[in-house]
Amino acid sequence: MPPLLSACSCREAQEELLEFQEGSRELEAELEAQLGQAEHRTKDLQSENHRLKNEIETLKVTAGMWQNRSNNLCSHRFLFLCPHVLLI
């Protein structure tokens, strides 16, 4: 190969390498940004999940209290309407 072609090829390869490195840095920055957003979204979803689980537990307790109250009212109503029935 003539020296001129070899130097030209070397310069082209160097330019391609620099372009590749620049593109790689841009891609890495973009991926880092996406990762940060995904981590933030994950944290938000975990907080919302925790809040909803607490709400479910509160609703279960409330439902249980209403169920007990309803059962007591039904028992009292039964005893009032049917006093002759002996409950053991």
C-alpha positions, 0 to 999 in steps of 0.5 A: 500500500502506498503511504498516503492511502495508509495514512488516509485509512488510519485517519478515517478509522480514527474519525469513526472511532471518535464518532462511535465514542461520542454516540456511545456517550450519548447513548449511555447518558440517555440510558442513565436518564431512563434508568433514573426515571424508571427507579423513580417510577418504581419508588412511586409505585411501591409507595402507592402499593403500600398505601393501598395495602394499608387502606385494604387493612383499614377497610377489612377492619371496618367491614368486620366491625359492620358485620359484627354490628349487623350480626348483633342487630339480627340477634337482638331482632330475633330475640325481640321477635321470637322471645319464646325461642331458647338460645343455647 
